[in-house]
Amino acid sequence: MTAVHSNPTSSDTIARPAGGGRVSTLAGLSALYVGFGMTMGVIQGGFPTVMRAQGMSMASAGWLYALYLPFGVAFLWSPLVDRWRLPLLAPRIGWIVPLQILSAFVVAGVAFMDGASIALLFALGFLVACAMATMDIALDGLAVDLVAPSWRPDAAAAKLAALSVGAMIGTGAFVALFQSMGWQPIFLCLAAVLLLLALPVLPLVPAERALAARGDDAASPDRASLTRILADPLQRKRLALLTFACCVIFPLSGLNRLMLVDLGLPVETIGWVVGTMGPVAMLVTALVSMPLMRRAGLAGSLAAFTMLGLLALAAMAAGYRGVFPPAAVCGTVLAGAAVSGIYVALTARILGWAAGRQPATDYAVFYGIGRLASTIVMIGAAQFIAHLGWLSFYGLGAAALIVVFALMRGPVSGGA
């Protein structure tokens, strides 16, 4: 490995507490990932589904995914999170808590803006997305700092489980309850949840302060740079592989609720059935993926979830072509589970890839560029579907998924 990963202060060499410390650390991180998953769920699966059901065209609904762009470009300001240490709490948590509170207050403000202009609501949504994307940079850096190498499979699975719970709220409950609860109550509930989920990270303040005081904090406040990761040939190859994988797997799982709307399913059914069964399947995947990776290795795990993904694509295509909603719903749920399984493997690897002098920056670059590229592809895929249909989309997606598997099982995707 290059100097970036042989740094003696990297997270691989940090002594971390075991036992209760492990549980409290994963609990604090997971609570924040629940809020992050909830916010992404509303942006990615909530609003587009509701608006499509209200008559918005497929092409126009696709542009709603532009609210997701801050999660893709946040890596551009990730060095600031490594360099600047706000005079609150601890280096990472000093970013996390204020940004979570800001997001909660903006969401609470939106609750009183029913009927406001689309431009204003979009601007406020964009502000929340920027705040949560920046919070996520600090959160990922905190995870790299505090999670010991032996914890990484558990931490990756815990992250998926937390994101699944958040998705259950953002894409399930939000969609299903939007019409019955009304604008103000549902947004006030989202704001309250964001505030409550910031509390479990506070007990981690002493642990992070202790790392910083001993000089074990992996970040280099005056040296974090986007170009460092790009200067490493192996890291560049990993980044290209991850980006391609994201551009394939996320559109294959992120657009399927729109397909169900086109198939004629009521939006409440989509919210309750898919919005609940999907995250439950992701939770099951989180539990299964840990022993699967340990017993079958990365290649075996990827093979299993790739096969599951191909089965899901076949079920969705058959359900849509035959106008058979149960098959399409089943395929949608399985697609989320398959993508989640691949996501766990990638997360475990990236926790190792980002262990170095600037973990928040490196982690943000790995995931940020993948998110940005996959968001652009998702917007483009919606335009593709509007012209050529869902069957062509699923056919090309199956071929691309096979290519992803062939590339990811190679040596470039190995551990840090």
N, C-alpha and C positions, 0 to 999 in steps of 0.2 A: 504494500500500500504506500501511498505517497505520504508526505509529511503531515498533510491535513489529518490523516487517520492514525499516525504514529505519535501524535502529540502526547507527551506524558501526562497532561492534564485532561485528556479525553475522558468521556464518560465511562469508557471501559475500565478505567483504573480507579474510579471513585468508589470508596467504601460506603455502602448504603445500609440503612437499617433493615433487618429482617423481621419476619413474623408480623407483629402488629403494624410496624412501619410500612411494610409492603401493602397490607390491607388498606391502611389509611391513605397511602399515596395513591393507589389505584382508585379508591373511592372518591378522593378529591378531584382527580383528573377526570374520572368518568362522569361526575356530576356536570362538569363544564362541557364535556362532549355531548351530553344530553341536550343542553341548551343550544349548542352549535348545530346539532342534528335537527332540532326543532326549527330553528331559523332557516336552515337550508331547505328543510322539507316544505315550509310555507312558500319559500321562493320558487323552489324547483317543482314541487308537486301539488301545492295547494292552489295558488292563484291561477296558474294556467288551466287547471282542471275546472275550477269554478267559472272562469271566463269563457272557456270553450263551451261549457254546458249552457251558458247564457247567450250563445250565438256568435261569439267571436270566431272569425275564420281561422283555419288551421295555420296559415302563414302568419297571421297577426299574433296568434297565441304563441307561436314559436319565438317571436321577438320579446315576449315577457321574460324569457330566460336571460335577457341582457342584465337583469338584476343580479344574476349570478356572477357577472364578470369580476366584481371586486375580489371574489375568492380566487380568481385566476391570476389577477395582476398584483395581488398583495405582496408577492415575493419582491417586487420592485422596491418597496420600502422596508423589507425585512431586516436589512442591515441596521436600520435605526433602532429596532427592538434589541439587537445585540449590543449596539453601541451606547444607547441612552438608557440610563437607569433613573427612573422617576423617583423622587424623594418620598416614596410611599411604600409601606409593607416590605417587599423584597424585589430583587431585580425583575423577575418574570411576573410575579403576582402583582407587582406594582402597576403593570400594564393591564393585566387580566381583569381585575376587579373594577377599576374605573370604566373600562370600555364596556363591560357587561352591564354596569349601572346605566351608562349613557344609552345603550341599546334599549334597556327596559323603559327608560323615561321617554324615548322617542316613540316606542311602540304604544306606550300609554297615551301620548299626545295624539297619535293617529286614531285612537279609540274615540276621540271627540271631533273627528274630522270627516264624519260620514257626509258624503255629498261634495267634498272638496274636489278641486280640479285634479285630473289625472296627472298633470305635470307635477303638482305639489306632492301628491302621494308617491309618485315615482321617485322624486327627489328625496323624500324622507326614507323610503325603502332603500334607496341607494346608500344613504347615510348609515342606516342600520347594517347593511351588508358590509360597508367599509369598516365599521367598528368591529363587527363580529369576525371579519376576515383578519384584522390586525390582532384581535384577541386570540385567534386561533394560532397565529404565528408564535406569540408568547407561550401559549399553552403547549404547542408541540415542542418548543425549546425547553420548557419545564419538564416535559415527559422525557426528553433525551437526557436532561441533567439528572433526574431523580430515578429513572428506571434502570436497574442493573441489567447487564447482558442476559443473565439467566431468567429475568422476568419478561423478556421481550415477547415471546409467544403469548404469555398471559396478558400483557399490556395491550397487544394488538387485538386479541379477542375481546378484552374488556372495552376497548375503544369501539369496536364494531357493535357490541351489545348496547353501549350507551348511545351511539348514533342511531341504533335501531329503535330504542325507546323514544328518542327525539323525533325520528321519522314517523313513529306511530302517532305522535301528537301533531306534527306539522302537516303530514300528508293524509292522515287518517281522521283524527278527531276534528281537526280544523275544517276539512272538507265536509265531513258528515254533519257537523254542528253549526256550520256557518249560517245556514238559512234559518234554523230553529232558534239559535241563540241571538242572532243579530250582530251588527257591526260592533257596537261599543262593548258589550260583555265579552265577546271572544277575544278582542284585542287587549282588554284589561287583564284577562286571564293569562294571555301570553306574556304580558309584561310582568305580572306577579311571579310566574314560573321562572323567568329569567333572573329576577332578583333572588329568589330562594335558592337557585342552583349555584349562585356565587358563594354561598356560605361554606360549603364543605371544603373549599380550597384554603380557607383561612388557617386551619390547623397545620398546613404545610409551610407556613411562613417561617417558623424557626428552622426547619430542615433546609430550606433554600438559603436563609441567611447564614447558616453554619457552613454550607458549601462555599458561599461567596467569601466568608471570613477566612476560611482555610486556603483560599485560592484554588479550590477544586471546581469551582464553577467553570464550565467548559467554554463559556463565551469570552471573547476578547473585545472589550468595549470599544477600543480605539482602532481595531483592525478588521472588523467584519466587512466583507466585500462580496458582491455578486460574482465578481470575476474569478475568485479563488476556486470555486467548484468547477467553473468552466475551463480552468487551466489544467485540470486533471483529466487525461484521456479516458481513463476507466470511468470516472464520474460522468463524463460527457456521454459515453456509450450507455450507461445506466439511465441517464436522463432522457436520451432519445428513446430507449426501450419503454420506459415508464410512460412517456408522453404518448407514444403510439398505442400502448395498452389502454390508457385512459380514453383516447379518442374512439376506441372500439367499444369498450365495456360500458361506459357511462351512457352514451346514447341508446344502447340496446336495452338498458333498464330504465332510463329516465323519461322516455316518451310514451311508454305503454299505456298510461292512464288516458292519454288522448286517443289512443286506438280504441280503448273500451268505450269512450264517449261516442266515437264514430260508429261503433258497433251497436249503439243504442241503449247502453246501460244507464240507469239513472245515476246522477252524481252522488246521491246519498249512498247508493249501493257500492259505488266505487270507493267512497270514503270509508265506509264501515268494513267492507269485505277486504278490498285490496289494501286499504290503509291500516288494517289490523293484521290480516294474515301475512302481508309482506314483511313488516317488522318482526312478527313472531318467527317467520322463516329465517330472518337474519339472525335472531337470537339463537335459534337452533344451530345455524351455521357457525356462530361464534363458539358454541360449546363443542361442536364436532371438529372444528378446524384445528384446535390445539393438539389433541391426540393424533389426528390424521397427519399433521405436519411432522410430528415426532416419529411416527411409525412408518409412514410412506415417503417422507422427505418432501422437498419442495416440488420435484417433478411429479411424484405420485399425487400430491394434493392438487396441483394444477390440472393434471389429467382428469381427476374426478370431477372438479368443478367446471372444466371445459365441456365434458360430456353432459353435465347437467345443464349447462348453458345451451348447448345444441338441442337438447330435448325440449327446453323451454321455448326456443325459437320455433321449433317444429309445431309445438302445441299452439302457440299464438298464431302462426300462419294458418294452421288448419282451422282454428276457431274463428278467425276472421273470414277466411274464404268460405267456410261452411255455415257462417252466421250461427255459430254455436258458442254462446258466451261462456259456459263453464270451462271449455277447453282454453279459451283466451284468458280467462281469469287465472286458471291454474298455471298457464305458461307465464303470465305476468309475475306471479308469486315466485315461481321457480327461477325466473330470470334474475330477480332481486337476490335470491339466495346464491345463485351461481356467481354473480358479480361480487357479492359480499365475500364469498370464499376466496376469490382471487385477490380481493382487497386486503384480507387478513394477511395473506402471504406477502403482499407488497409492503404492508405496514411494518411487519416484523423485519423485513430487509432494510427498509428505510431508516428505522430506528438505529440500525447499525451503520448504514451509509452516512448518516448525518452526525455520528459521534466524532466530534473534533473541536476545533477552537471556536466555531461559530454555528452551534447546532440549530438555533432558530432560523438563521439565514439559509443554511443548507437544506433543512427540512422544508422550509417554505419554497425554495427553488424547485426541489423535487416535485412536491405536490402542486405548487402554484402554476408552473408551466403546464403540467398535465391538466389541471383544472381549466386553465385559460384555453388551451387547445381544444379540450373536449367540449367546452361551452360553445366555442365557435362552430365546431362540428355539429353540435346538437341543434343550433340555430339553422345551420345549413341543411341538416337532415330533415328538419320540419318542412323546409322549402322543397326538398327532394321528394318527400312523401306526398306533399300537396300535388305534385305533378305526376309522379310515377307509381304512387301507392305503397301500401304497407307490405305487400308480398315481396316486391322488389327490394325493399329496405331490409326485410328479414333474411332474404336470400344472400345479399351482399354481406350482411352482418355475420352470418354463419361462416362464410369463407374467411372473413377478417378475423374471427375468433380463433379459427384453426391456426392462422398465421401467428397470432399473438402467442398461442401456446407453444408453437415451434420455436419462437424466439426467446420466450421467457425461460424455457427449460435449459438454456445454454449457460456457459460459464459466466457471462456478464452479469447475470441476475443473482450470483452467489452472494453470500453474506459479507459483512464488512471485514 
